[in-house]
Amino acid sequence: MSFDEFLYSIGESVERIVSAVRSFIFPEPSENPPSFGFTGRFVKSNVTLHELFSLHLQLCFLLYLFLNFALVFLTRNPLWLIVVAAPYFLYLRYLLRRYGDFLLDKKPYQVFYAVLSALSFLAFFGYSLVRLYAGGIVYVYLYILSVAALVLIFRWYFKRTFGRDYTYGVVEEVKNDVIKVFVHDDIAANVKPGRYWLPAVPDAEPGRVVKVLVEDRTFRSARPVRIIEVYLPQSSQSSTEPKNATE
């Protein structure tokens, strides 16, 4: 390799690195779906891209919490929390901006993880400052109670803004008087993904999309209880709600 070719290869490498950094810091929506190879190892069966994306967000957040816990107890320097938070928030922003359109309902996931991550940083960073400068255990407890209050306020705001008492699913099997419905992960309805047996309704056939009423449970995931609408082909739909009697 000549010296000119060597310099040219270095220039190409630098250009690729700069382009990758620019794409990471200023992400644009992608038309190609993300690849979560590492996260895929945690699932035993085929899952939808939405479920895999949601699981990836959960794992990233849990890893961030674990690192914060470790830093709080292993070091008294709160600056380490900033060192961990900076790449995490950049990566979270990159994921949601570049691949957020592959989520079934992007906005609730963006708000949930952005605000919850910010509250987590505030909790750990503030705790480190209080422990370092205030010293008294009373101040620590007061700060923890303040953070808990903020979390409850956010929970109320999120449910008020994005919460709903229904979700959507796909009919997989009809068996006598019950129907097996696959429900996606739905953070707005607080429903875990899975297959649920629900009471049978007219027009519910395998492959059709249905609207499912969910029952909210305090500090637990909501539970699908019954189908309230069946979406028929050609944009028509069949409601299973009782109709008012007319004269």
C-alpha positions in Angstrom: 0.0 0.0 0.0 1.4 3.4 -1.0 1.5 6.3 1.4 -1.3 8.1 -0.5 -3.5 5.0 -0.3 -2.8 4.8 3.4 -3.8 8.4 4.0 -6.9 7.9 1.9 -8.0 4.8 4.0 -7.5 6.9 7.2 -9.6 9.7 5.7 -12.4 7.2 4.9 -12.3 5.7 8.4 -12.5 9.1 10.0 -15.4 10.0 7.7 -17.3 6.9 8.7 -16.7 7.5 12.4 -17.8 11.1 12.1 -20.9 10.0 10.2 -21.8 7.4 12.8 -21.3 9.9 15.7 -23.5 12.5 13.9 -26.2 9.9 13.2 -26.1 8.8 16.9 -26.3 12.4 18.3 -28.8 13.7 15.7 -30.8 10.6 14.8 -33.4 10.6 12.0 -36.3 8.1 11.6 -35.2 4.9 9.9 -37.2 2.9 7.4 -35.4 -0.3 8.4 -36.3 -2.0 11.6 -33.8 -2.3 14.4 -31.9 -5.4 15.2 -31.9 -6.4 18.9 -29.8 -9.5 18.7 -28.7 -9.4 22.3 -32.2 -8.8 23.6 -33.6 -11.5 21.4 -31.6 -14.0 23.5 -33.9 -13.4 26.5 -37.0 -14.6 24.7 -37.7 -18.3 24.1 -40.2 -17.9 21.2 -40.9 -15.7 18.2 -42.1 -12.3 19.3 -43.2 -9.3 17.3 -40.9 -6.4 16.7 -43.0 -4.2 19.1 -42.6 -6.7 21.9 -38.8 -7.0 21.3 -38.4 -3.2 21.2 -40.4 -2.8 24.4 -38.3 -5.5 26.1 -35.1 -3.8 24.9 -36.2 -0.5 26.5 -37.0 -2.3 29.7 -33.6 -4.0 29.8 -31.8 -0.8 29.1 -33.6 1.0 31.9 -33.0 -1.8 34.4 -29.3 -1.8 33.5 -29.2 2.0 34.0 -30.9 1.5 37.5 -28.4 -1.2 38.4 -25.4 0.9 37.5 -26.8 3.8 39.5 -27.3 1.6 42.5 -23.8 0.3 42.3 -22.3 3.8 41.9 -24.3 5.2 44.8 -23.0 2.5 47.2 -19.5 2.1 45.8 -18.5 5.8 45.4 -19.4 9.0 47.1 -18.7 11.1 44.0 -22.0 12.1 42.3 -20.2 13.0 39.1 -20.0 9.3 38.2 -23.7 9.3 37.9 -23.5 12.0 35.2 -20.9 9.9 33.4 -23.3 7.0 33.3 -26.4 9.1 32.6 -25.0 10.9 29.5 -24.5 7.9 27.2 -27.7 6.3 28.5 -29.9 9.3 27.7 -28.2 9.7 24.3 -28.9 6.1 23.5 -32.5 6.3 24.7 -33.0 9.4 22.6 -31.4 7.6 19.6 -33.6 4.6 20.0 -36.9 6.4 20.3 -36.2 9.0 17.6 -34.7 6.6 15.0 -36.9 3.5 15.6 -39.8 4.9 17.5 -42.2 4.4 14.5 -41.8 0.7 14.9 -43.7 0.8 18.2 -47.4 0.4 17.9 -48.1 3.6 19.9 -44.9 5.7 20.1 -45.8 8.7 22.2 -46.7 6.9 25.5 -43.4 5.0 25.3 -41.4 8.1 24.7 -42.9 10.0 27.6 -42.8 7.0 30.0 -39.2 6.2 29.5 -37.9 9.7 29.1 -39.6 11.0 32.3 -39.0 7.9 34.4 -35.3 7.9 33.4 -35.1 11.6 34.3 -36.8 10.9 37.7 -34.3 8.1 38.3 -31.4 10.3 37.6 -32.8 13.0 39.9 -33.4 10.4 42.6 -29.9 9.0 42.6 -28.0 12.2 41.9 -30.0 14.1 44.6 -29.6 11.3 47.1 -25.8 11.4 46.6 -25.7 15.2 47.1 -27.9 15.0 50.2 -25.8 12.2 51.7 -22.6 14.1 50.8 -23.5 17.6 52.0 -26.5 17.4 54.3 -25.4 14.3 56.2 -28.4 13.9 58.5 -30.6 10.8 58.0 -33.7 13.0 58.3 -32.8 14.9 55.2 -32.2 11.6 53.3 -35.7 10.3 54.3 -37.3 13.6 53.3 -35.6 13.5 49.9 -36.7 9.9 49.4 -40.3 10.8 50.2 -40.1 13.8 47.8 -38.9 11.5 45.0 -41.7 9.0 45.8 -44.2 11.8 45.6 -42.9 12.9 42.2 -43.2 9.3 40.9 -46.8 9.1 42.1 -47.6 12.4 40.4 -46.1 11.2 37.2 -48.1 8.0 37.5 -51.3 10.0 37.8 -50.3 12.3 34.9 -49.4 9.4 32.7 -52.7 7.5 33.4 -54.7 10.7 32.9 -53.0 11.6 29.6 -52.3 8.3 27.9 -54.2 5.7 30.0 -57.2 3.9 28.6 -59.4 1.0 29.6 -59.0 -1.0 26.4 -56.4 -2.5 24.2 -56.3 -4.4 20.9 -55.6 -8.0 20.1 -55.7 -10.6 17.4 -58.0 -13.7 17.5 -55.9 -16.9 17.3 -58.4 -19.6 18.2 -62.1 -20.1 18.8 -63.1 -22.9 21.1 -66.7 -23.4 22.2 -67.6 -20.4 24.3 -64.2 -18.9 24.6 -61.7 -17.2 22.3 -57.9 -17.1 22.5 -56.6 -13.6 21.8 -53.1 -12.4 21.5 -52.5 -9.0 23.1 -49.5 -6.9 22.4 -47.5 -5.1 25.1 -49.5 -1.9 25.7 -48.1 0.6 28.1 -51.1 2.9 27.8 -53.5 0.2 28.9 -50.9 -1.3 31.3 -51.3 -4.7 29.7 -48.6 -7.3 29.5 -48.2 -9.2 26.2 -49.6 -12.7 26.1 -52.5 -14.9 25.0 -55.7 -14.6 26.9 -58.9 -16.7 26.9 -61.9 -14.4 26.7 -65.7 -15.0 26.4 -66.7 -15.7 22.8 -68.5 -13.0 20.8 -70.2 -13.0 17.4 -68.0 -12.4 14.3 -64.8 -13.2 16.1 -62.8 -15.4 13.9 -59.1 -16.3 13.8 -57.0 -13.5 12.3 -59.4 -10.7 13.1 -58.5 -7.7 15.2 -60.5 -7.1 18.3 -60.9 -4.3 20.8 -60.6 -5.7 24.3 -61.8 -4.2 27.6 -59.2 -4.3 30.4 -59.7 -4.3 34.1 -57.3 -2.0 36.0 -55.6 -3.4 39.1 -53.8 -1.3 41.7 -50.0 -1.5 41.3 -50.4 -4.5 39.0 -50.8 -4.9 35.3 -54.3 -4.6 33.9 -56.2 -7.8 32.9 -58.2 -8.3 29.7 -61.7 -9.2 30.5 -63.9 -9.3 27.4 -64.1 -8.2 23.7 -66.1 -5.1 23.0 -65.5 -4.7 19.3 -64.6 -7.0 16.4 -63.0 -5.3 13.4 -64.4 -6.9 10.2 -62.8 -6.8 6.7 -63.2 -3.7 4.6 -63.1 -1.3 7.6 -66.5 -2.4 9.0 -66.7 -3.3 12.6 -69.1 -5.2 14.9 -69.7 -3.9 18.4 -70.4 -6.3 21.2 -71.7 -3.7 23.6 -75.4 -3.9 24.4 -77.5 -1.5 22.4 -80.2 0.8 23.9 -83.7 -0.3 23.2 -85.6 1.8 20.7 -89.3 2.1 20.4 
